[in-house]
Amino acid sequence: MEYRRLGKAGIQVSALSFGSWLTFGKQIEDKLSDKLMSMAYDSGINFFDSAEIYSRGMAEKVMGAILKKKKWDRSSYVIATKVFFGDGGKLPNQTGLSRKHIREGINASLKRLQLDYVDLYFCHRPDKNTPIEETVWAMHNLVLQGKILYWGTSEWSASELMEAYNVAEKNNLTPPSMEQPQYNLFEREKMENEYLHLFKHKGMGTTIWSPLASGLLTGKYNNGFAKGTRLSIEGMDWLKDRVMIDTKINKVKQLTKLAKGMDSSVSLLSLAWCLKNKNVSTVILGASKTEQLTENLKAIDLYQKITDDAMVKIDAIMQNKPTLPQY
């Protein structure tokens, strides 16, 4: 396994990490969750990702039970969770990034995870109803209380992030250390254009989600909709409509041919492509089968072998490389 610094922060995370969205407490049995998490840990993965909203709190409960059972040295792993959506409640103050919900959210997450602190705590989405200054102060106070070590954001715009950095600098508060954006061969704008200033001048780290575009980049939809996948889970119609687009599937078919020419799979090629980006701190893997996780772990070896010529061919297929402004 390779380990990378989380931007300019001192903490190191495995280049490949393991997430619990749509799987823990929902798609798979707890026994399999235990096996997958153990496989990940034994392979060198030290970063495990969750959120208060995942399976309405059950994902954190499952992960917490596994951690308690395994009794791994606390210094050997990094736990992340997120606040914004709550654990299912829709009443006022049960969601968002107010000081109240952040305080109550971290306490509930720590209880479910059976931990004294989490290493990384994310503002899961921007909150248009709460001043960013209030959120930054709330996160700073959690750092002082020892309940979180680093805080960050997920799917914030560059302008929102800059405001957070400015508030932190003005008030001598703990600034965000990382962002968790979607990044894959279909979603490139934030990582390859919008955030460049933040990488260069703020040292922002990144924990990438959906590197396989919700399974589209595995090639399993090349011949039509596949049953038994995350897109067939009840309530995931919004994701199915976003993924099952003919133009996207045609590009995946071309990528599949390119990967075969490299004696690889389109899944591994897609993961390795993400790892090639120097601004990627870690790529979060999701898995519902042991074979799937075993295969995807091979990406750590493949990414170092991808040539510049292969990268050019990938861009020629995708036709979506962000155009940077000329200075």
N, C-alpha and C positions, 0 to 999 in steps of 0.2 A: 504494500500500500504506500502511496505517496501522501505526504502531509503538507498543507499549505497554511500560511498565516491568513487570518481573517482580515484582509486589507492591511492596515497599519497596526491593528490590534496585536497584542502579544500572543493571544491564544491561537493554537494550531488545530486545524480540522482536517480530517481525512478527505482526499480529493473526491472520493465517492462516499456518500452518506446514505442513511436509510430513513425513509419517512413512513408515516402511518395513515395518511389520508386515504379514505375509502376502503381501507383494508381492516385495520385493527378495530375490533368491536362492531364490525358490520359485515364485510365481505368474507372474511375468513374466521375460522375458529381460533380461540385463544391459544390452543396447543400449537397450532401452526404459526401463530404470531410469535410465540416463544422460540420455536425452531428457527424461524427466519431471522429474528433479531440476534439469536445466538450465532447463527452462521455469519451474519454481518460482522459481529464483534470479533469472532475468531479469524475473520479474513483481514482484520486490521481497521475496520470502520470504527471510528470513535464518536461520530456525530449522529444523533437520533432526533428526529423532528416530529413535533405534534402540534396541536392547537386546541383551544377550549371548545371550538365548534365541531371538531372531527368526531363524528358519531355522537354528537351532543355530550361530549365529555367522556364517553366510553373508551375512546382511543387512549386518552391519558391514563385512565384507570387500568387498562390492559398493560400499557407500557410500565406503569408504576409497579404493578404486581410482578412483572417479569424482572424488573430491576431489583426488587426486594428479594425475590427468590434466588437470583443469580449471585447476589452479594459481590458483584464486581467492585474493585477499588474505585471509589468515587472520583479519584483523580484521573482515571483511565478513560472516562467518557464525557461527552458534552451533550447536554440535553437542551433542546429548544422547544418553546411553546409560544403561543400567540394569543393576543387579546383584541377583541373588537366585536365579533359576532355573538359572543356569549355562548352558553351551552344549551340554547334552545328557547330561553325566555324572551318574550317580545315586549315586556312592559318597559316604560321609561326607565333609563339608567341601567338596564340589563344588557345593553349593547353599547358600542361606541368607545371613545377614548377619553371620556371625562375622568377626572381624578377619582371619582367614586367608583366607576366601573373598573378602572385599572387596578385600584387597590383591592376591590372585592374579587376581580378576575384572577389576580396572581395568587391570592389566598386559596381560592377554590382549586386552581390548577396544582398548586403545591400539595394540597390535600389529596387530590386524585393521583398525583405522581408519587406520593409518599416520599417527598424530598424536602430538604431544608431550603434549597435554592435551585434555580435553573440558571444555566450558563448564559443562554441567549433568550431574550424576550422581545418578540416582534409586535409592532402595531400592525395588525393583519390587513388593514386597509386605511386610507385617510378618512378622517371624520370631519365632514363639512360643517357639523354643528358644534364642534369644540375648537376653541383657539389652539393653534399649534403650541403656543407658549404654555398653556395649561398641561398639555400632554408631555412636553419636554420636562417640565418641573416634576410631574408625577413619576416619570421614568427615572429621573435623577434621584429622587427620594428613595425609590426602590433599590437603586444601587447602593446608596448610603446605608440602607437598612440591611443590606446583605441578602436580599431575596432574589436579586438578579445580579449577574456580573457584567453583562453587556446588553445594550438594547439596540433595536433597529426597526426597520419598517418592511412592509411588503406591498408591492404595487403602488408605491407613492411616485408622484411625478418628480422630476428634477427640481422644479420650482418649490414644491412642498418640502423636499429634502433640504434645499438651500435655506429656507426659512427656519427649519429646525436647527440647522448648524448655526445660523446667525443668532437665534435665541440663546443657544447653548454658549456661544462665544461671548455674547453681550453680558450674560448673567453668571459666567464662570461655572456652567453646568456640564454634566456628562453628555457629550454629543452622541448621536447614533453612530454605531460602528459598522452596521451591515444593512443590506437591503435584500429581500427575497423576491426577485422578479421571475416571471415565466420567461424561460429562454430555451429555444430550440430552433431547428432549421426553418420553421415558419414564423417564429416570433423573435425578431432581432433588433428592433428599433431602439428599445431602451438600453440594452447592453452595449450595442455597437455605435450608438450615436448620442442619445439623450443624456446618459450618465457619464460620458467621457470626462467632463470637467470635474465631476465628483471623485472619480477614480484618481485623477491626476493631482488635484489640489486638496482633497479631504481624506484620501486613503480609505475610501469606503470598500468594505468587503462584500461578497455576494454568496448567497446560498440558493442555488438554482432549482426551481421546481418545474415539473412537466417537461423534462428534457426529451421525452419521446412523444410529445404532443398528445397526451392522454391515450397512448397506444397506437396512434396512427403511424408513427415512425418505426413500428415493429414489423410492418408489412402484413399484419393479420387481417387488414381490411382491404387488401389489394383485389380480392375477388368477391367483395360484397360484405355485408354486415355479419360480424361473427358473434354468435350467441355465447353467453357465459362470460362476457367481458365486462369491464366497468361501465361501458356505455349501455349495457342492458340492465343495470341496477335501477331500481325504482327511483324516480325523481331526477334522473340524469339526462332527460330529454334535451335540456338546454345544451349540454356538452356534446351529445350525439349530433345535434344539428350543426354545431360549430365544426366538428371534426369530419363528418361524412360529406365532404365536398369533392366532386369529381376532379377538379383541377389539382387539388392537393393529393388525391390518391394517384393520379397520373405521375406526379413528381416523385412520390414514394416508389412507384414501380421503376422509375429510372434510377433512383438511388439504390434500389435493390440490386439492379444489374451491376452498378458500379461496385457495390460492396462484394458481390460474388467474384468480381474480377480481382479483388484484394483478398480472396479466401476468407471473407468475413460475412457478417449479417448486417442488414440495414439498421438493426437495433444498436449493435456495437459501433457501427460507423457514426450514427447519430450521437451517441453518448461521447465517443472519442472526439467528435467535432466540438462539442461543448467544452470538453477539457482543454482543447487547444487554445481557448481564449484565456489570455494571461490575467484577465480581470475576474475570472471565475474562481472563487475560493473552494467551493464544493458543489457537486452535482448530486441532488437528492434522488435516490432510486426508490421506486415503489415495487413491491412484488407480492403476488398471491400464491406463488409456487416456488419450491426450492430450486427447481431446474432453471426457472427464470432468473432468480438471483445469482445462481452460479454462473450462468451465461453472461449476465450484464457486468459482473465483476471483472471480466476479461477486458473491459474497455480501458482499464488503467494501463494495460500493456499496449493496446492498439494505438492509443492517441500519440504515443511517442514515435510511431512508425508512419504516421500519415504525412505524406510529402506535400510540398507546396503545389505540385502539379495536381495532386488529388484535391486539394482545397479549391483550386481554380475550376476543376471539373464540377465540384459540388455547387459552386456559385453559378456556373453556367446552367445547371439543372434548375436551381431554385429561382434565379432571376429576381432576388429580393434583397441583395446586399444594400444596406443603407448608404445613401450618398451623403458624404460629409461636406460641410460648407468649405469653400475655398477662401484662404486668407492670403 
